[in-house]
Amino acid sequence: MRSVVYPGLVVGAFVLLSLVSFWLAVRPPRVAIPLRPEDFGLAVEDVTITVDDGVKLAAWLLPRRGAPAVVLLHGYPAEKADMLPIAAALAPRFTVLLLDQRYFGQSGGRVTTIGFRERGDLRRAIDLLAARGVREVGVFGFSLGGAVALLTAAEDPRIRAVAAYAPFADLRTLGHELYGWLWVLKYPFVGLLRGWSLLFLGHDITAVSPERAAAVLSIPVLLIASREDEQIPFHHAERLRQALARNARAEFVMMDHGRHGELPAGFPARLAQFFLLYVR
């Protein structure tokens, strides 16, 4: 009897652990950023964007008449306020839209889909800008935001240029790395995560691959990464750089030092120069 019960308990615990891990991945504790637009002398317009599945996204708009736009996408699990230092550097020359991605910040949504539905969300944000007469759009994203920017740019020609800081190259690969402590069991474990996403969300969110998206891009791309990044291993940047190898307008800033999200000196000005060159 024990030869049946004990293995069954082990398998059951493994499956339960995968379910808990799945829900923690798509419903992580949200990080509140203690910054406000007025801290940077910015007067924002609160806007709401309704996306394809009816979820309402919160955003701040910094309009500038006649100027091209840059959409700013925060990382996981932060919110749009994290992008305020970047917005302050861009606002003198651009219309700037800071978006709370679904589930995060003040946006609706039961879960984050880690890039799957967020692609469509970004397209609806660009629709809002188009409705206000803004046709030239660039996107800057950090981490998850960078991945979403690359994924969407491969599908939406309205995006003229992308800057991505520390995006992952492939979500399934990242999953295997995050659960590497399970050794060979990481493969069935990530397979279970795929199964849970199909069951609860109706699609395989682990299939998201900015690397494949980057390989088809011909627009200007600025990729930034640090060799010391403790959350997104540097080889993701190397894979993305290889995917962008045939893109003559791809630029790379590969830093030897800096933790995940640590901005290099002069980065906001460098970012403004990039978008001034290509989004006009």
C-alpha positions, -999 to +999 in steps of 0.1 A: +000+000+000+028+024+009+044+018-025+013+034-040+004+061-015+039+076-011+046+081-048+010+095-052+016+120-024+049+131-040+033+136-074+003+154-058+027+178-040+046+184-072+014+192-091+001+214-062+035+233-061+032+239-098-003+254-094+008+277-066+038+288-086+016+295-116-008+317-096+021+335-080+036+341-115+004+356-130-008+373-097+024+385-081+024+409-052+024+443-068+051+468-061+039+504-054+063+530-066+064+561-042+067+586-070+042+611-083+042+633-115+044+665-094+077+652-080+091+658-115+072+690-123+049+670-147+012+678-151-004+646-165-038+638-179-054+607-165-067+585-194-084+551-195-078+526-223-103+498-229-086+468-245-099+439-265-112+418-236-129+447-219-101+453-193-096+490-185-060+502-183-049+533-165-024+557-181-009+591-177-006+613-208+018+641-212+006+657-245+028+680-266+011+695-296+026+684-329+052+662-313+057+624-319+050+601-290+068+576-268+049+550-249+066+539-216+061+504-203+071+494-168+085+461-156+071+432-136+056+437-110+058+475-109+036+503-122+037+534-145+052+557-117+084+537-121+088+554-156+085+590-143+123+597-144+123+587-181+091+606-188+106+638-174+136+635-198+113+629-228+085+653-221+102+684-234+103+669-270+076+642-271+041+634-262+046+607-235+021+580-225+029+560-193+008+529-191-001+506-162+001+472-178-029+449-170-032+437-134-005+462-123-009+497-108-044+512-113-052+490-143-078+462-142-073+426-151-074+395-129-039+385-140-008+394-159-003+372-190+034+382-191+033+394-227+006+374-243-024+398-240-002+428-233+007+430-270-029+438-278-030+462-249-002+482-264-019+483-297-050+499-281-027+525-264-014+534-298-050+536-311-056+563-284-026+583-296-037+579-332-072+592-322-054+623-309-036+628-341-002+613-331+011+590-359+048+587-351+052+564-321+082+549-303+081+525-273+105+521-244+100+492-221+118+478-191+120+441-184+085+428-191+078+461-208+107+457-231+095+422-241+060+436-248+076+463-269+095+439-291+066+415-294+042+443-305+066+460-328+067+427-348+030+430-353+022+467-355+040+488-382+029+520-364+058+515-340+087+534-355+114+524-330+118+503-298+141+507-269+142+476-246+160+474-213+166+439-199+138+421-217+137+383-216+144+365-249+120+335-244+096+330-215+098+292-216+136+294-213+133+318-184+109+294-167+135+266-169+161+289-154+138+301-126+130+266-116+165+252-123+167+241-086+144+213-096+171+198-119+156+176-146+121+180-130+121+217-142+109+204-176+077+187-164+073+215-139+073+242-167+051+219-187+025+219-159+027+257-159+018+256-196-011+233-188-024+256-160-022+286-184-042+267-210-068+257-184-073+290-167-064+315-194-071+297-226-036+301-241+000+290-235+016+321-220+050+304-220+051+305-258+059+342-257+092+348-275+106+383-280+136+366-296+114+354-325+098+388-327+132+406-328+144+384-357+118+399-380+123+436-370+139+461-394+130+492-374+155+509-351+160+489-319+180+499-289+188+470-266+202+476-231+214+450-207+238+444-178+261+414-173+253+416-136+215+415-140+203+391-112+168+386-126+172+383-164+204+363-172+227+381-196+225+354-222+189+366-229+205+398-242+230+378-262+202+358-278+183+390-287+215+406-301+219+375-323+183+377-334+188+413-343+221+407-362+205+413-396+189+446-385+213+473-396+195+498-373+199+478-341+220+494-314+234+477-283+244+490-248+259+461-229+270+471-194+295+453-173+279+464-141+244+472-128+216+453-112+182+447-127+166+482-133+197+502-124+200+530-149+234+538-163+247+574-160+231+596-187+206+570-198+175+592-200+194+616-223+207+587-244+172+574-248+159+608-258+186+611-285+176+576-298+139+586-302+147+620-316+167+604-343+141+578-353+106+589-342+097+621-361 
